[in-house]
Amino acid sequence: IYTLSLHDALPICQVMDDILRENLALYGAVSLEGCKWCGKSTTARRLCNSVLEIQNPATAENNKMIAKSDPAILLSGDKPRLIDEWQDAPTLWDAIRYDVDKSGLAGQYVLTGSVTPKKNKPSHSGAGRIVRITMRPMTLFESGDSNGRVSIKDLFYGEGKVSGSSKLGPKEIAHLCVRGSWPVSVRRNPKNAGKIAHDYLETILNDETFRKPENDIVFSPSKMRIVIRSLARNISTPVTMSTIMKDAEDAGEPISDKTLVSYLNILERIYVLDDIEPWSPQLRSKTTIRSGLKRSFSDPSLVAAALHASEEDLRIDSNTFGLVFEAMAMRDLKVYAESLGGHLYYYRDKVGRESDAVIYLPDGKWGAIEVKLGSDEDSINEGIKQLEKFTENIDTSIMREPSFLMVLTATTNYAYRTEDGVYVVPIGCLKN
């Protein structure tokens, strides 16, 4: 069994542990995917009984040769067996699929990867044998910054009562946005809160692993930097390619649509982009629903780093602070929704009705959420009105009534339910 004291000292990602256990009980193999440094390997090691490190310098080349000639050798070991950074030996995917098929047993393998293979892809999707799940940096509940007094699951299936208080103020929220929830950053809590995210972006720009655009396009670090910054400036919006291209032109680095698509694909392949899909409910009217992806990053600290925004900068610039806070809320809500088997969407139509987030569960239950940085009465009332305006257009004769409506705030002291039945919840009280 592979053990490493440094990893054992890292915070435990409780929500992802539960998701991984559930899937190992159902499938022969689980592919745990996500951005670098989010804790995939550490999480998998806790649940696996043997480990193959593909990228171990001492054995990397030998492992790749064996993976091509006789992959079964690399699969031997106590189960569940972790295959760490499997994308460096992509033939192992098909070998694992075959072994799972042959044994018919659940919980045999966990594969981790930070980059989706572009070339030498597996010949078989692994459907029915290998399930793919995405891991993100920790939620505030997992990092210990939320006390978890308000459960989204209870809002869907409980009695509808909430209670709890949060001690997070503007200073603490700004710190959490800039620090992010990278396990190492949470554990070590560096004085320069944004260093991990800043170094992450520099890695993307300078590491040869990532500099492999499609269609023989030459990678330009300066152009990629501008693309990332444009995405950060337009975070939490369905920004168009033309807007990003205009930003690049204004910065003196014109970029073609072909090159931009290639760069966006890189950011998706390395799980930096974590976009949110639009929701298409049954409506009372024939209003056109906006259909673009709402751009989001895997962690809000990447947004702050791309904008060169410190904690103090966020507190001075409330508009930017609000967008970065929404990115943090979306990260947590995605994890919470997926832990319940659901999916996170957003809604926006051409007449201005919108909901920042919609959690939709497999059984048809759904809840709508407005994210507000401010905790004053006017800000909360604005969120409530937006939710009511949105839900009035949902055809509840076909769809269910919403299980809950929530205004998710940064710094409200207490969680409570308004007379209109809308929940007001500080993010420092939320959990799945």
Secondary structure in CASP SS format (residue, H / E / C, confidence):
PFRMAT SS
TARGET T0000
AUTHOR 0000-0000-0000
METHOD secondary structure of the structure
MODEL  1
I C 1.00
Y C 1.00
T C 1.00
L C 1.00
S H 1.00
L H 1.00
H H 1.00
D H 1.00
A C 1.00
L C 1.00
P C 1.00
I C 1.00
C C 1.00
Q H 1.00
V H 1.00
M H 1.00
D H 1.00
D H 1.00
I H 1.00
L H 1.00
R H 1.00
E H 1.00
N H 1.00
L H 1.00
A C 1.00
L C 1.00
Y C 1.00
G C 1.00
A E 1.00
V E 1.00
S E 1.00
L E 1.00
E E 1.00
G E 1.00
C C 1.00
K C 1.00
W C 1.00
C C 1.00
G C 1.00
K H 1.00
S H 1.00
T H 1.00
T H 1.00
A H 1.00
R H 1.00
R H 1.00
L H 1.00
C C 1.00
N C 1.00
S E 1.00
V E 1.00
L E 1.00
E E 1.00
I C 1.00
Q C 1.00
N C 1.00
P C 1.00
A C 1.00
T C 1.00
A H 1.00
E H 1.00
N H 1.00
N H 1.00
K H 1.00
M H 1.00
I H 1.00
A H 1.00
K H 1.00
S H 1.00
D C 1.00
P C 1.00
A H 1.00
I H 1.00
L H 1.00
L H 1.00
S C 1.00
G C 1.00
D C 1.00
K C 1.00
P C 1.00
R E 1.00
L E 1.00
I E 1.00
D E 1.00
E C 1.00
W H 1.00
Q H 1.00
D H 1.00
A C 1.00
P C 1.00
T H 1.00
L H 1.00
W H 1.00
D H 1.00
A H 1.00
I H 1.00
R H 1.00
Y H 1.00
D H 1.00
V H 1.00
D H 1.00
K H 1.00
S H 1.00
G C 1.00
L C 1.00
A C 1.00
G C 1.00
Q C 1.00
Y E 1.00
V E 1.00
L E 1.00
T E 1.00
G E 1.00
S C 1.00
V C 1.00
T C 1.00
P C 1.00
K C 1.00
K C 1.00
N C 1.00
K C 1.00
P C 1.00
S C 1.00
H C 1.00
S C 1.00
G C 1.00
A C 1.00
G C 1.00
R C 1.00
I E 1.00
V E 1.00
R E 1.00
I E 1.00
T E 1.00
M E 1.00
R C 1.00
P C 1.00
M C 1.00
T C 1.00
L C 1.00
F C 1.00
E C 1.00
S C 1.00
G C 1.00
D C 1.00
S C 1.00
N C 1.00
G C 1.00
R C 1.00
V E 1.00
S E 1.00
I H 1.00
K H 1.00
D H 1.00
L H 1.00
F H 1.00
Y H 1.00
G C 1.00
E C 1.00
G C 1.00
K C 1.00
V C 1.00
S C 1.00
G C 1.00
S E 1.00
S C 1.00
K C 1.00
L C 1.00
G C 1.00
P H 1.00
K H 1.00
E H 1.00
I H 1.00
A H 1.00
H H 1.00
L H 1.00
C H 1.00
V H 1.00
R H 1.00
G C 1.00
S C 1.00
W C 1.00
P H 1.00
V H 1.00
S H 1.00
V H 1.00
R H 1.00
R H 1.00
N C 1.00
P C 1.00
K C 1.00
N C 1.00
A C 1.00
G C 1.00
K H 1.00
I H 1.00
A H 1.00
H H 1.00
D H 1.00
Y H 1.00
L H 1.00
E H 1.00
T H 1.00
I H 1.00
L H 1.00
N H 1.00
D C 1.00
E C 1.00
T C 1.00
F C 1.00
R C 1.00
K C 1.00
P C 1.00
E C 1.00
N C 1.00
D C 1.00
I C 1.00
V C 1.00
F C 1.00
S C 1.00
P H 1.00
S H 1.00
K H 1.00
M H 1.00
R H 1.00
I H 1.00
V H 1.00
I H 1.00
R H 1.00
S H 1.00
L H 1.00
A H 1.00
R H 1.00
N C 1.00
I C 1.00
S C 1.00
T C 1.00
P C 1.00
V C 1.00
T C 1.00
M H 1.00
S H 1.00
T H 1.00
I H 1.00
M H 1.00
K H 1.00
D H 1.00
A H 1.00
E H 1.00
D H 1.00
A C 1.00
G C 1.00
E C 1.00
P C 1.00
I C 1.00
S C 1.00
D H 1.00
K H 1.00
T H 1.00
L H 1.00
V H 1.00
S H 1.00
Y H 1.00
L H 1.00
N H 1.00
I H 1.00
L H 1.00
E H 1.00
R H 1.00
I C 1.00
Y C 1.00
V C 1.00
L E 1.00
D C 1.00
D C 1.00
I E 1.00
E E 1.00
P E 1.00
W C 1.00
S C 1.00
P C 1.00
Q C 1.00
L E 1.00
R C 1.00
S C 1.00
K C 1.00
T C 1.00
T C 1.00
I E 1.00
R C 1.00
S C 1.00
G C 1.00
L C 1.00
K E 1.00
R C 1.00
S C 1.00
F E 1.00
S C 1.00
D C 1.00
P H 1.00
S H 1.00
L H 1.00
V H 1.00
A H 1.00
A H 1.00
A H 1.00
L C 1.00
H C 1.00
A C 1.00
S C 1.00
E H 1.00
E H 1.00
D H 1.00
L H 1.00
R H 1.00
I H 1.00
D C 1.00
S H 1.00
N H 1.00
T H 1.00
F H 1.00
G H 1.00
L H 1.00
V H 1.00
F H 1.00
E H 1.00
A H 1.00
M H 1.00
A H 1.00
M H 1.00
R H 1.00
D H 1.00
L H 1.00
K H 1.00
V H 1.00
Y H 1.00
A H 1.00
E H 1.00
S H 1.00
L C 1.00
G C 1.00
G C 1.00
H E 1.00
L E 1.00
Y E 1.00
Y E 1.00
Y E 1.00
R E 1.00
D E 1.00
K C 1.00
V C 1.00
G C 1.00
R C 1.00
E E 1.00
S E 1.00
D E 1.00
A E 1.00
V E 1.00
I E 1.00
Y E 1.00
L C 1.00
P C 1.00
D C 1.00
G C 1.00
K C 1.00
W E 1.00
G E 1.00
A E 1.00
I E 1.00
E E 1.00
V E 1.00
K E 1.00
L C 1.00
G C 1.00
S C 1.00
D C 1.00
E H 1.00
D H 1.00
S H 1.00
I H 1.00
N H 1.00
E H 1.00
G H 1.00
I H 1.00
K H 1.00
Q H 1.00
L H 1.00
E H 1.00
K H 1.00
F H 1.00
T H 1.00
E C 1.00
N C 1.00
I E 1.00
D C 1.00
T C 1.00
S C 1.00
I C 1.00
M C 1.00
R C 1.00
E C 1.00
P C 1.00
S C 1.00
F E 1.00
L E 1.00
M E 1.00
V E 1.00
L E 1.00
T E 1.00
A C 1.00
T C 1.00
T C 1.00
N C 1.00
Y E 1.00
A C 1.00
Y E 1.00
R E 1.00
T C 1.00
E C 1.00
D C 1.00
G C 1.00
V C 1.00
Y E 1.00
V E 1.00
V E 1.00
P E 1.00
I H 1.00
G H 1.00
C H 1.00
L E 1.00
K E 1.00
N C 1.00
END
